[in-house]
């Protein structure tokens, strides 16, 4: 079912690129997440994959008891940036460790630099779908991250949600969550594009688009100032 949902999201990816200009002089509007876009695929190097298999996963196995769920690794995506310190060349892996039900399971975030683990976190969450890199929006010199989850499928209906976060104090720190997409057999597919006006306290904007064939899309209104919801997913270190 997770694979079927991912294919549905991929169908949306044939859509457009929409540019939104900054709303005030000296301020920059940054794209946060567009469910219709499809970025270039990034893969782990052999060294990074070795660290993931020999160091990241053993720690996760020690942290999640086997009786909680059966291990079934599924990479949602890999991105590269400076996540924990300025000018670092780090690789972030977002993945599903296991599934415990329809739209439920354990998710993992690993940050690798060279031959070492920078961070290794796990959380009870939805099904992992995608991960995106966001250039620094709060002026701390570090890149932000979007983690996208599926909520599962129910009688042909489903959707996705996204956590926007950064890393501070040795752990993931969320900006918040928002609903990114939804679909149902009897209605159009809807997606919400999220942008932000960069600053110490970024301001977020959301715009909706709908389609009945996932080929021709219609904007529903203009980008509007939007308050992110509180993130419910709480990541903890795997040791």
ABEGO torsion letter per residue (X at the ends): XAAAAAAAAAAAAABBBBBBBBABBGBBBBBABBAABBBBBBBBBAAAAAAAAAAAAAAAAAABBAAABBBBBBBAEBBBBBAABBGBBBBBBBBBABBAEBGBEBBBBBBBBEABBABBBBBBBBBBABBBBBBBAAGAGBBBBBBBBBAEBBGGBBBBBBBBBBBBGGBBBBAEBBBABBBBAABBBBBBBBBBBBEABBBBBBBBBBBAAGABBBBBEBBBBBBBBBBABBBBBBX
